[in-house]
């Protein structure tokens, strides 16, 4: 049901309070069918996507994981990680039913009343592991992003069962569990090119010692051309595994300041390299800027799994990468410090990785 409170698009306190503090999110604004976009969401022109810079004839690689035993497939994965930092995978072993279920669960969570969702906000949540919010870092942003999200940090199955919202926890957990095998397969392939022969317990903690799953909701937006769903950024993860619905809207930075759309493919997963792996590979694998546009006609959902180092790990170029005398481009950084640096500011392209550069 749409919220009944009338919000003046000119009153910044009303809007911010309604969206951020009362738990209605941008979904609540969208359901009011406002005639125009509130000024708090209008992005400066340089942050909006310029249609003239969108390259239609290019696309990121689509890789069939059914042939993973073929060395050529491993090459395709590593080449895509070096050139694009993004690729899609099909025949990855995660059942379609599991993917459909977690998308439906995302819609179910965001259909809850504002009072119910507000229980999981930063101010009210029983745990730092469960966080409902709007935009990215509202207190640091000059313009808000047109997105609501539920962020779930995985500590243990018991904690997730106790604390994650009941309308989506089973589906989110199942999606994470079913994705673990393909995540490990991808990391093994990517490590081999970096002269890492096996992922032992120590490397496992460094590469995939923690995981977070986000349920993202991008409601219908008035004047979508004036705002963004998500601003330009790269992820701080080792790898991100993204499930898209069939609406589309994800764009990846191409060459010469261009943007390339990542078209939804039913049953596929989008994989992207995060900053942590760019740092560990000493820049060989690329963590690429990406963004999401707002949509004027459809509600969109996406579900990323962020595969991260354990927060207490120190990340830097792997010793195996530097064995041949290669100079390190990045210093050793405590991963939790890197993540804090990312979350204390607005989205700003690739600036976070500068924090780790020598």
Residue frames relative to the residue before (quaternion, step in Angstrom):
aa qw qx qy qz dx dy dz
X 1.0000 0.0000 0.0000 0.0000 0.00 0.00 0.00
X 0.4689 -0.6830 0.4784 0.2912 3.59 -0.93 0.89
X 0.5451 -0.6067 0.4560 0.3562 3.60 -1.07 0.68
X 0.3994 -0.7489 0.4797 0.2224 3.58 -1.01 0.78
X 0.5214 0.6556 -0.4171 0.3526 3.57 1.22 -0.37
X 0.3189 -0.7336 0.5662 0.1987 3.57 -0.94 0.87
X 0.1089 -0.8054 0.5821 0.0256 3.55 -0.77 1.07
X 0.3421 -0.7252 0.5602 0.2081 3.54 -0.85 0.95
X 0.4311 -0.7164 0.4878 0.2511 3.58 -0.76 1.04
X 0.6620 0.5068 -0.3224 0.4483 3.58 1.20 -0.23
X 0.6629 0.5107 -0.3025 0.4563 3.56 1.24 -0.33
X 0.3061 -0.8076 0.4731 0.1740 3.56 -0.12 1.30
X 0.6305 0.5335 -0.3531 0.4396 3.60 1.00 -0.75
X 0.6316 0.5387 -0.3311 0.4486 3.60 0.90 -0.89
X 0.7002 0.4895 -0.2804 0.4376 3.55 0.73 -1.09
X 0.6934 0.4723 -0.2921 0.4591 3.57 0.75 -1.01
X 0.6516 0.5131 -0.3134 0.4624 3.56 0.96 -0.85
X 0.6618 0.5232 -0.2895 0.4522 3.55 0.93 -0.98
X 0.7358 0.4370 -0.2303 0.4633 3.55 0.83 -1.05
X 0.7916 0.3520 -0.1680 0.4703 3.55 0.67 -1.16
X 0.7933 0.3724 -0.1886 0.4432 3.59 0.66 -1.08
X 0.7297 0.4277 -0.2552 0.4685 3.60 0.99 -0.75
X 0.5328 -0.6869 0.3766 0.3201 3.58 1.27 0.01
X 0.4636 0.6851 -0.4605 0.3219 3.61 1.20 0.14
X 0.2664 -0.7880 0.5143 0.2089 3.58 1.14 -0.59
X 0.6717 -0.4511 0.3588 0.4654 3.55 -1.28 -0.16
X 0.5103 0.6232 -0.4280 0.4099 3.60 1.20 -0.31
X 0.6407 0.5274 -0.3206 0.4567 3.58 1.02 -0.82
X 0.6436 0.5018 -0.3158 0.4839 3.58 1.03 -0.78
X 0.6451 0.5428 -0.3200 0.4322 3.56 0.92 -0.96
X 0.6864 0.4970 -0.2887 0.4456 3.58 0.96 -0.88
X 0.5947 0.5564 -0.3680 0.4487 3.60 1.25 -0.24
X 0.2946 -0.7875 0.4896 0.2309 3.55 1.35 -0.22
X 0.0500 0.8227 -0.5596 0.0868 3.57 0.80 1.03
X 0.5147 -0.6701 0.4313 0.3163 3.62 -0.95 0.79
X 0.8072 0.0691 -0.0302 0.5855 3.58 1.13 -0.54
X 0.6304 -0.5594 0.3967 0.3637 3.54 -1.26 0.45
X 0.4524 -0.6688 0.5055 0.3042 3.66 -0.82 0.89
X 0.5972 -0.6334 0.3600 0.3355 3.55 -0.97 0.90
X 0.5677 0.6185 -0.3831 0.3852 3.60 1.15 -0.52
X 0.7210 0.4321 -0.2337 0.4886 3.59 1.23 -0.48
X 0.5192 0.6464 -0.4277 0.3601 3.60 1.23 -0.17
X 0.2713 -0.7822 0.5475 0.1214 3.55 -0.63 1.20
X 0.5485 -0.5715 0.4661 0.3941 3.61 -1.12 0.48
X 0.6626 -0.5511 0.3181 0.3951 3.61 -1.04 0.74
X 0.6652 0.5250 -0.3257 0.4193 3.63 0.93 -0.78
X 0.6865 0.4615 -0.2930 0.4794 3.61 1.22 -0.32
X 0.5740 0.5482 -0.3945 0.4630 3.59 1.27 -0.04
X 0.5181 -0.6389 0.4519 0.3452 3.57 -1.07 0.58
X 0.2971 -0.7487 0.5745 0.1453 3.54 -0.92 1.02
X 0.4324 -0.7413 0.4519 0.2435 3.57 -0.44 1.27
X 0.6306 0.5488 -0.3433 0.4281 3.60 1.09 -0.63
X 0.6935 0.4581 -0.2773 0.4820 3.61 1.23 -0.34
X 0.5250 0.6056 -0.4229 0.4227 3.59 1.28 0.14
X 0.2222 -0.7897 0.5641 0.0938 3.58 -0.67 1.16
X 0.2832 -0.8047 0.5030 0.1382 3.57 -0.42 1.24
X 0.7130 0.5014 -0.2702 0.4090 3.59 1.00 -0.80
X 0.6640 0.4640 -0.3174 0.4930 3.60 1.27 -0.01
X 0.0423 0.7864 -0.6162 -0.0077 3.57 -1.18 0.53
X 0.5494 -0.6026 0.4532 0.3601 3.55 -1.17 0.53
X 0.6187 -0.5729 0.3718 0.3883 3.64 -1.10 0.56
X 0.2048 -0.7142 0.6539 0.1427 3.54 -1.28 0.61
X 0.0931 -0.8355 0.5413 -0.0152 3.58 -0.52 1.22
X 0.3265 -0.7456 0.5568 0.1656 3.56 -0.88 1.04
X 0.2859 -0.8028 0.5043 0.1390 3.57 -0.40 1.26
X 0.4758 0.6724 -0.4473 0.3483 3.60 1.24 -0.16
X 0.7346 0.4028 -0.2286 0.4959 3.60 1.14 -0.57
X 0.2069 0.8432 -0.4834 0.1120 3.58 1.18 0.50
X 0.6104 0.5629 -0.3553 0.4292 3.62 1.14 -0.54
X 0.5968 0.5496 -0.3577 0.4625 3.58 1.24 -0.38
X 0.4794 -0.6937 0.4517 0.2915 3.63 -0.68 1.05
X 0.5815 0.5935 -0.3742 0.4118 3.59 1.16 -0.57
X 0.6341 0.5245 -0.3340 0.4596 3.60 1.07 -0.72
X 0.6226 0.5257 -0.3285 0.4776 3.59 1.03 -0.80
X 0.6372 0.5266 -0.3215 0.4619 3.58 1.02 -0.79
X 0.6384 0.5329 -0.3237 0.4513 3.57 0.98 -0.87
X 0.6429 0.5288 -0.3184 0.4536 3.57 0.98 -0.89
X 0.7074 0.4597 -0.2698 0.4642 3.59 0.80 -1.02
X 0.6327 0.5286 -0.3340 0.4568 3.59 1.02 -0.78
X 0.6482 0.5103 -0.3151 0.4691 3.59 1.00 -0.86
X 0.6477 0.5202 -0.3154 0.4586 3.60 1.03 -0.79
X 0.6779 0.4821 -0.2900 0.4732 3.59 1.09 -0.68
X 0.7543 0.4025 -0.2234 0.4681 3.58 0.86 -0.96
X 0.8201 0.2784 -0.1042 0.4889 3.56 0.73 -1.10
X 0.2650 -0.7512 0.5446 0.2626 3.54 0.96 -0.94
X 0.7297 0.2989 -0.1769 0.5889 3.57 1.38 -0.01
X 0.1948 0.7491 -0.6296 0.0669 3.56 -1.20 0.58
X 0.3681 -0.6939 0.5633 0.2564 3.56 -1.26 0.34
X 0.1632 -0.7761 0.5980 0.1163 3.57 -1.13 0.62
X 0.1199 -0.7529 0.6437 0.0661 3.54 -1.17 0.76
X 0.7926 0.2353 -0.2187 0.5182 3.59 -1.25 0.44
X 0.2781 0.8098 -0.4572 0.2407 3.52 1.01 0.96
X 0.5812 -0.6313 0.3580 0.3682 3.59 1.27 -0.04
X 0.5895 0.5180 -0.3981 0.4751 3.61 1.21 -0.07
X 0.4301 -0.7387 0.4404 0.2746 3.64 -0.46 1.13
X 0.5873 -0.5844 0.4372 0.3499 3.56 -1.12 0.77
X 0.6263 0.5629 -0.3418 0.4172 3.59 0.97 -0.83
X 0.6362 0.5234 -0.3197 0.4680 3.59 1.05 -0.79
X 0.6507 0.5133 -0.3054 0.4688 3.59 1.03 -0.85
X 0.6655 0.4967 -0.3026 0.4678 3.57 0.93 -0.90
X 0.6442 0.5452 -0.3220 0.4291 3.58 0.98 -0.87
X 0.6987 0.4606 -0.2977 0.4593 3.61 0.88 -0.86
X 0.5966 0.5312 -0.3708 0.4736 3.61 1.14 -0.50
X 0.6503 0.5042 -0.3132 0.4741 3.60 0.97 -0.86
X 0.6414 0.5268 -0.3188 0.4576 3.58 1.02 -0.82
X 0.6050 0.5485 -0.3460 0.4620 3.59 1.11 -0.69
X 0.6534 0.4927 -0.3073 0.4856 3.59 0.92 -0.88
X 0.6388 0.5389 -0.3263 0.4416 3.60 1.01 -0.82
X 0.6574 0.5049 -0.3282 0.4530 3.59 0.88 -0.88
X 0.7340 0.4354 -0.2594 0.4521 3.59 0.79 -0.98
X 0.5826 0.5516 -0.3794 0.4608 3.60 1.28 -0.12
X 0.4855 0.6605 -0.4418 0.3644 3.62 1.25 -0.17
X 0.5781 -0.5698 0.4343 0.3905 3.62 -1.14 0.48
X 0.6724 -0.5189 0.3611 0.3851 3.56 -1.23 0.56
X 0.6425 0.5378 -0.3373 0.4293 3.60 0.96 -0.85
X 0.6568 0.5115 -0.3037 0.4634 3.57 1.06 -0.79
X 0.6744 0.4820 -0.2967 0.4742 3.60 0.91 -0.92
X 0.6163 0.5884 -0.3380 0.3997 3.57 1.06 -0.81
X 0.5379 0.6294 -0.3966 0.3966 3.61 1.21 -0.45
X 0.7290 0.4140 -0.2200 0.4989 3.57 1.21 -0.56
X 0.4201 0.7033 -0.4776 0.3175 3.61 1.23 0.23
X 0.7207 -0.4497 0.3073 0.4288 3.56 -1.28 0.37
X 0.6959 0.4910 -0.2705 0.4488 3.57 0.96 -0.93
X 0.8029 0.3479 -0.1413 0.4629 3.59 1.02 -0.82
X 0.5391 0.6645 -0.4061 0.3207 3.59 1.14 -0.49
X 0.4911 -0.6669 0.4843 0.2820 3.56 -1.10 0.78
X 0.8036 0.1922 -0.0652 0.5595 3.57 1.21 -0.38
X 0.5083 -0.6198 0.5028 0.3234 3.57 -1.17 0.61
X 0.5888 0.6028 -0.3581 0.4022 3.58 1.23 -0.35
X 0.7496 0.3022 -0.1715 0.5634 3.62 1.22 -0.39
X 0.1165 0.8204 -0.5416 0.1415 3.56 -0.55 1.15
X 0.1261 -0.7542 0.6417 0.0589 3.56 -0.79 1.11
X 0.1645 0.8067 -0.5546 0.1206 3.57 -0.89 0.85
X 0.3781 -0.6876 0.5776 0.2249 3.49 -1.43 -0.02
X 0.8088 0.1899 -0.1833 0.5256 3.55 -1.15 0.71
X 0.6276 -0.5192 0.3841 0.4348 3.64 -0.92 -0.79
X 0.7507 -0.1569 0.1430 0.6257 3.58 0.52 -1.21
X 0.2339 -0.8426 0.4594 0.1559 3.62 0.43 1.24
X 0.6715 0.5213 -0.3150 0.4221 3.59 0.94 -0.82
X 0.7264 0.4081 -0.2395 0.4985 3.61 1.21 -0.42
X 0.6353 0.5776 -0.3145 0.4049 3.59 1.26 -0.23
X 0.4061 -0.6819 0.5499 0.2601 3.54 -1.07 0.77
X 0.7735 0.1069 -0.0583 0.6220 3.58 1.14 -0.70
X 0.4108 -0.7284 0.4957 0.2343 3.57 -0.89 0.94
X 0.4026 -0.6835 0.5536 0.2535 3.57 -1.24 0.54
X 0.4590 -0.7039 0.4822 0.2477 3.57 -1.10 0.79
X 0.5073 0.6182 -0.4352 0.4135 3.57 0.42 1.27
X 0.1543 -0.7213 0.6633 0.1261 3.54 -1.23 0.66
X 0.0377 -0.8157 0.5771 0.0108 3.58 -1.10 0.54
X 0.1761 -0.6979 0.6733 0.1689 3.50 -1.41 0.33
X 0.1196 -0.8078 0.5767 0.0268 3.58 -0.62 1.15
X 0.0753 -0.8139 0.5755 -0.0275 3.56 -0.73 1.15
X 0.1700 -0.7850 0.5916 0.0703 3.57 -0.49 1.23
X 0.3159 -0.7779 0.5161 0.1694 3.57 -0.70 1.11
X 0.0866 -0.7807 0.6184 0.0231 3.56 -0.71 1.14
X 0.7454 -0.2151 0.1690 0.6079 3.56 0.90 -0.98
X 0.6425 -0.5158 0.3891 0.4119 3.55 -1.26 0.36
X 0.6380 0.5386 -0.3323 0.4387 3.59 1.00 -0.83
X 0.6740 0.4826 -0.3109 0.4649 3.58 0.88 -0.89
X 0.6388 0.5274 -0.3281 0.4541 3.59 0.97 -0.88
X 0.6566 0.5143 -0.3125 0.4546 3.60 0.93 -0.88
X 0.7027 0.4732 -0.2673 0.4592 3.56 1.05 -0.77
X 0.8247 0.3215 -0.1098 0.4521 3.58 0.91 -0.94
X 0.6201 0.5451 -0.3686 0.4272 3.62 1.04 -0.58
X 0.5939 -0.5899 0.3931 0.3806 3.64 -1.03 0.67
X 0.5339 -0.6803 0.4050 0.2969 3.56 -0.86 1.02
X 0.6328 0.5664 -0.3481 0.3970 3.62 1.07 -0.63
X 0.8170 0.2350 -0.1113 0.5147 3.61 1.16 -0.38
X 0.4915 0.7168 -0.4244 0.2540 3.62 1.18 -0.35
X 0.6600 0.5163 -0.3309 0.4338 3.63 0.87 -0.87
X 0.6847 0.4887 -0.2832 0.4606 3.56 0.94 -0.93
X 0.6476 0.5102 -0.3196 0.4672 3.60 1.00 -0.80
X 0.6557 0.5090 -0.3069 0.4656 3.59 0.97 -0.85
X 0.6611 0.5117 -0.3113 0.4520 3.57 0.94 -0.87
X 0.6306 0.5264 -0.3229 0.4701 3.58 1.02 -0.82
X 0.6486 0.5072 -0.3156 0.4717 3.60 0.95 -0.85
X 0.6758 0.5067 -0.2997 0.4435 3.58 0.83 -1.02
X 0.7064 0.4721 -0.2682 0.4540 3.58 0.85 -0.99
X 0.6597 0.5121 -0.3105 0.4540 3.60 1.21 -0.43
X 0.4977 0.7101 -0.4110 0.2814 3.59 1.19 -0.46
X 0.6520 0.5303 -0.3273 0.4321 3.59 0.92 -0.86
X 0.7012 0.4506 -0.2871 0.4721 3.61 0.80 -0.95
X 0.5845 0.5562 -0.3737 0.4575 3.61 1.11 -0.58
X 0.6721 0.4885 -0.2918 0.4738 3.57 0.90 -0.95
X 0.6361 0.5315 -0.3317 0.4504 3.60 0.96 -0.84
X 0.6633 0.5035 -0.3047 0.4622 3.58 0.91 -0.91
X 0.6773 0.4931 -0.2996 0.4565 3.58 0.89 -0.91
X 0.6187 0.5374 -0.3474 0.4558 3.61 1.03 -0.72
X 0.6537 0.5068 -0.3038 0.4729 3.58 0.97 -0.90
X 0.6907 0.4833 -0.2831 0.4575 3.59 0.84 -0.99
X 0.6452 0.5245 -0.3207 0.4537 3.60 1.04 -0.72
X 0.6137 0.5749 -0.3615 0.4027 3.59 0.97 -0.81
X 0.6545 0.4967 -0.3223 0.4701 3.60 0.99 -0.74
X 0.6874 0.4467 -0.2784 0.5005 3.60 1.21 -0.40
X 0.5447 -0.6534 0.3637 0.3796 3.59 1.33 0.37
X 0.4743 0.6091 -0.4801 0.4166 3.59 1.17 0.55
X 0.3184 -0.8117 0.4629 0.1595 3.56 -0.35 1.27
X 0.8116 -0.0248 0.0235 0.5832 3.60 1.01 -0.72
X 0.4036 -0.6722 0.5600 0.2677 3.53 -1.27 0.50
X 0.0937 -0.8013 0.5905 0.0213 3.57 -0.11 1.30
X 0.7713 -0.3698 0.2387 0.4597 3.57 -1.31 -0.03
X 0.6541 0.5184 -0.3119 0.4540 3.58 0.99 -0.85
X 0.6777 0.4741 -0.2891 0.4820 3.60 0.94 -0.92
X 0.6033 0.5643 -0.3600 0.4336 3.58 1.05 -0.72
X 0.6524 0.5027 -0.3086 0.4759 3.60 0.97 -0.85
X 0.6697 0.5099 -0.2878 0.4568 3.57 1.03 -0.84
X 0.7552 0.3999 -0.2057 0.4769 3.59 0.94 -0.90
X 0.8339 0.0490 0.0521 0.5472 3.57 0.84 -0.98
X 0.2346 0.8254 -0.4799 0.1824 3.55 1.06 0.82
X 0.7874 0.1081 -0.0983 0.5989 3.61 1.24 -0.19
X 0.1269 -0.7924 0.5936 0.0605 3.56 -1.20 0.55
X 0.0894 -0.7582 0.6446 0.0404 3.49 -1.22 0.68
X 0.1177 -0.7675 0.6240 0.0883 3.58 -1.05 0.73
X 0.1503 -0.7796 0.6031 0.0769 3.57 -0.96 0.89
X 0.1911 -0.7081 0.6627 0.1517 3.54 -1.15 0.71
X 0.1029 -0.8272 0.5524 0.0038 3.58 -0.45 1.24
X 0.0793 -0.7949 0.6014 0.0159 3.57 -1.00 0.88
X 0.0718 -0.7895 0.6094 -0.0103 3.55 -0.70 1.17
X 0.1667 -0.8299 0.5219 0.1052 3.63 -0.03 1.22
X 0.6880 -0.4376 0.3744 0.4416 3.53 -1.35 0.25
X 0.1669 -0.8217 0.5446 0.0197 3.54 -0.87 1.05
X 0.3585 -0.6731 0.5857 0.2747 3.60 -0.98 0.77
X 0.8376 0.0786 -0.0886 0.5333 3.63 -0.97 0.82
X 0.0255 0.8485 -0.5283 0.0165 3.63 0.74 0.98
X 0.5985 0.5900 -0.3571 0.4076 3.59 1.17 -0.54
X 0.6684 0.5162 -0.3018 0.4424 3.62 1.22 -0.37
X 0.7688 0.3025 -0.1638 0.5390 3.60 1.23 -0.26
X 0.3516 -0.6964 0.5663 0.2657 3.57 -1.30 -0.31
X 0.4759 -0.6091 0.5376 0.3368 3.53 -1.29 0.41
X 0.7481 -0.0799 0.0636 0.6557 3.55 1.03 -0.93
X 0.4255 -0.7164 0.4979 0.2403 3.57 -0.92 0.93
X 0.7169 -0.4447 0.3240 0.4282 3.56 -1.35 0.24
X 0.2597 0.7478 -0.5798 0.1926 3.56 -0.84 0.98
X 0.2344 -0.6827 0.6396 0.2642 3.51 -1.36 -0.01
X 0.5407 -0.6369 0.4404 0.3286 3.60 -1.16 0.55
X 0.4255 -0.7013 0.5053 0.2677 3.58 -1.15 0.53
X 0.4635 0.7217 -0.4055 0.3160 3.58 1.33 0.01
X 0.5598 -0.4749 0.5123 0.4457 3.50 -1.42 -0.26
X 0.7568 -0.0886 0.0984 0.6400 3.55 0.84 -1.12
X 0.1663 -0.7318 0.6426 0.1547 3.53 -1.27 0.44
X 0.1653 -0.7533 0.6319 0.0770 3.55 -1.01 0.94
X 0.0574 -0.8465 0.5287 -0.0259 3.59 -0.35 1.24
X 0.1833 -0.7360 0.6440 0.0998 3.51 -1.01 0.97
X 0.1512 -0.7772 0.6067 0.0709 3.58 -0.76 1.08
X 0.3800 -0.6307 0.5866 0.3372 3.56 -1.27 0.22
X 0.6895 -0.5168 0.3169 0.3963 3.62 -1.20 -0.19
X 0.4694 0.7038 -0.4315 0.3133 3.63 1.24 0.16
X 0.2953 -0.7589 0.5250 0.2474 3.60 0.88 -0.89
X 0.3744 0.7328 -0.5202 0.2286 3.56 -1.29 0.26
X 0.5697 0.5746 -0.3877 0.4416 3.60 1.30 -0.08
X 0.0517 -0.7935 0.6063 -0.0081 3.58 -0.89 1.02
X 0.2206 -0.7736 0.5894 0.0742 3.52 -1.05 0.94
X 0.5203 -0.6397 0.4697 0.3154 3.57 -1.04 0.80
X 0.1731 -0.7750 0.6011 0.0903 3.58 -0.83 1.03
X 0.6989 -0.4184 0.3281 0.4783 3.57 -1.19 -0.45
X 0.8355 0.2169 -0.1618 0.4783 3.58 -1.32 0.40
X 0.6824 -0.5335 0.3004 0.3994 3.58 0.86 1.02
X 0.4607 0.6617 -0.4652 0.3654 3.61 1.10 0.65
X 0.2827 -0.7300 0.5939 0.1857 3.56 -1.38 0.20
X 0.1790 -0.7879 0.5866 0.0557 3.56 -0.99 0.93
X 0.3838 -0.7261 0.5241 0.2255 3.58 -0.79 1.04
X 0.2557 -0.7296 0.6107 0.1712 3.57 -1.13 0.72
X 0.2281 -0.8247 0.4983 0.1402 3.60 -0.01 1.26
X 0.4883 -0.6467 0.4856 0.3279 3.60 -0.99 0.74
X 0.0681 -0.7511 0.6557 0.0357 3.57 -1.05 0.86
X 0.4694 -0.7015 0.4480 0.2946 3.59 -0.57 1.11
X 0.8238 0.2224 -0.1818 0.4887 3.54 -0.87 0.99
X 0.5948 0.5762 -0.3757 0.4159 3.60 1.22 -0.13
X 0.2262 -0.7123 0.6353 0.1948 3.53 -1.39 0.17
X 0.3231 -0.7220 0.5770 0.2035 3.56 -1.04 0.78
X 0.1410 -0.7839 0.6019 0.0571 3.58 -0.84 1.00
X 0.0751 0.7932 -0.6043 -0.0026 3.57 -0.97 0.76
X 0.5038 -0.6356 0.5086 0.2890 3.50 -1.21 0.73
X 0.2590 -0.7684 0.5659 0.1491 3.57 -0.99 0.86
X 0.7321 -0.4296 0.3037 0.4326 3.56 -1.33 0.23
X 0.6262 0.5621 -0.3548 0.4076 3.61 0.94 -0.86
X 0.7008 0.4436 -0.2783 0.4844 3.61 0.94 -0.82
X 0.5728 0.5520 -0.3879 0.4655 3.60 1.11 -0.54
X 0.6675 0.4942 -0.2935 0.4734 3.58 0.94 -0.92
X 0.6892 0.4894 -0.2905 0.4485 3.60 0.84 -0.97
X 0.7015 0.4371 -0.2620 0.4981 3.59 1.11 -0.65
X 0.4068 -0.7322 0.4401 0.3236 3.58 1.37 0.05
X 0.7534 -0.4188 0.1970 0.4671 3.54 1.02 0.92
X 0.4683 0.6842 -0.4535 0.3270 3.60 1.22 -0.04
X 0.7284 0.2797 -0.1805 0.5989 3.56 0.97 -0.88
X 0.3186 -0.8006 0.4931 0.1197 3.55 -0.91 1.01
X 0.2293 -0.7216 0.6401 0.1305 3.51 -0.98 0.97
X 0.1303 -0.8648 0.4848 0.0107 3.55 -0.15 1.33
X 0.5632 -0.5930 0.4747 0.3254 3.52 -1.17 0.76
X 0.0878 0.7698 -0.6310 0.0396 3.55 -1.10 0.72
X 0.1227 -0.7809 0.6114 0.0369 3.55 -1.29 0.34
X 0.2628 -0.7379 0.5963 0.1759 3.56 -1.30 0.29
X 0.3316 -0.7371 0.5517 0.2057 3.56 -0.90 0.93
X 0.4866 -0.6098 0.5285 0.3348 3.56 -1.29 0.34
X 0.2864 -0.7700 0.5561 0.1256 3.57 -1.22 0.55
X 0.3372 -0.7848 0.4932 0.1648 3.55 -0.84 0.99
X 0.7792 0.3711 -0.1821 0.4712 3.61 1.18 -0.25
X 0.7993 0.2206 -0.1101 0.5480 3.63 1.18 -0.38
X 0.4050 -0.6428 0.5857 0.2825 3.53 -1.26 0.54
X 0.1340 -0.8122 0.5663 0.0415 3.59 -0.75 1.06
X 0.0896 -0.7643 0.6314 0.0958 3.58 -1.16 0.60
X 0.0070 0.7557 -0.6531 -0.0484 3.53 -1.32 0.39
X 0.1789 -0.7889 0.5835 0.0713 3.55 -1.17 0.64
X 0.0411 -0.8110 0.5836 0.0015 3.60 -0.21 1.24
X 0.1996 -0.6976 0.6685 0.1631 3.53 -1.27 0.62
X 0.1872 -0.7721 0.5999 0.0947 3.56 -0.75 1.07
X 0.1654 -0.7736 0.6090 0.0581 3.55 -0.60 1.22
X 0.0080 -0.8550 0.5115 -0.0856 3.57 -0.34 1.29
X 0.5685 -0.5063 0.4922 0.4222 3.55 -1.31 0.14
X 0.5750 -0.5150 0.4758 0.4216 3.56 -1.26 0.28
X 0.5826 -0.6278 0.3674 0.3626 3.66 -0.84 0.88
X 0.6962 0.4880 -0.2777 0.4474 3.60 1.06 -0.68
X 0.5072 0.6530 -0.4211 0.3728 3.61 1.29 -0.05
X 0.3171 -0.6874 0.6136 0.2245 3.54 -1.27 0.54
X 0.1471 -0.8062 0.5688 0.0696 3.60 -0.66 1.07
X 0.1896 0.7291 -0.6388 0.1562 3.53 -1.22 0.72
X 0.7136 -0.3996 0.2988 0.4918 3.63 -1.19 0.02
X 0.4858 -0.6797 0.4663 0.2908 3.60 -0.89 0.96
X 0.5802 -0.5959 0.4172 0.3663 3.63 -1.01 0.71
X 0.6291 0.5572 -0.3334 0.4274 3.59 1.06 -0.80
X 0.6360 0.5308 -0.3193 0.4603 3.58 1.14 -0.68
X 0.7393 0.4276 -0.2146 0.4739 3.57 1.04 -0.82
X 0.3775 0.7763 -0.4497 0.2294 3.59 1.32 -0.11
X 0.7269 0.4549 -0.2477 0.4509 3.58 0.95 -0.87
X 0.6623 -0.5209 0.3129 0.4383 3.59 1.22 0.22
X 0.3677 0.7333 -0.4892 0.2961 3.59 1.28 0.18
X 0.4310 -0.7007 0.5084 0.2547 3.58 -0.95 0.89
X 0.4356 -0.6885 0.4987 0.2958 3.64 -0.87 0.81
X 0.3086 -0.7467 0.5643 0.1697 3.57 -1.02 0.88
X 0.7656 0.3009 -0.1400 0.5511 3.55 1.24 -0.51
X 0.4273 -0.6770 0.5326 0.2747 3.53 -1.20 0.59
X 0.5837 -0.5302 0.4625 0.4053 3.57 -1.34 0.01
X 0.0167 -0.8151 0.5764 -0.0555 3.59 -0.73 1.09
X 0.4503 -0.6439 0.5391 0.3035 3.57 -1.01 0.78
X 0.4826 -0.7155 0.4122 0.2919 3.58 -0.58 1.16
X 0.6452 0.5250 -0.3437 0.4359 3.62 0.92 -0.78
X 0.6169 0.5254 -0.3474 0.4719 3.63 1.12 -0.59
X 0.6281 0.5419 -0.3264 0.4532 3.57 1.02 -0.84
X 0.6751 0.4964 -0.2886 0.4631 3.57 0.92 -0.97
X 0.6319 0.5271 -0.3362 0.4581 3.61 0.96 -0.82
X 0.6292 0.5393 -0.3282 0.4534 3.58 1.00 -0.84
X 0.6468 0.5295 -0.3030 0.4577 3.60 1.02 -0.85
X 0.7680 0.4154 -0.2055 0.4421 3.57 0.81 -1.04
X 0.6286 0.5509 -0.3678 0.4075 3.61 1.14 -0.21
X 0.7454 0.3449 -0.2117 0.5297 3.62 1.23 -0.05
X 0.6163 -0.5194 0.4242 0.4129 3.57 -1.30 0.16
X 0.6461 -0.4810 0.4020 0.4354 3.57 -1.27 0.28
X 0.0652 0.8209 -0.5602 0.0902 3.58 -0.79 1.00
X 0.7032 -0.4815 0.2712 0.4474 3.54 0.79 1.06
X 0.7880 -0.3026 0.2517 0.4735 3.56 -0.92 -0.99
X 0.3409 0.7978 -0.4618 0.1844 3.61 1.20 0.19
X 0.5712 0.6186 -0.3977 0.3645 3.61 1.06 -0.60
X 0.6638 0.5354 -0.3219 0.4112 3.58 0.92 -0.89
X 0.5309 0.6220 -0.4065 0.4075 3.59 1.20 -0.39
X 0.5453 0.6335 -0.3695 0.4060 3.56 1.22 -0.59
X 0.7548 0.3853 -0.1987 0.4923 3.61 1.09 -0.71
X 0.5173 0.6651 -0.4219 0.3347 3.60 1.21 -0.20
X 0.4789 -0.6389 0.5218 0.3004 3.54 -1.18 0.68
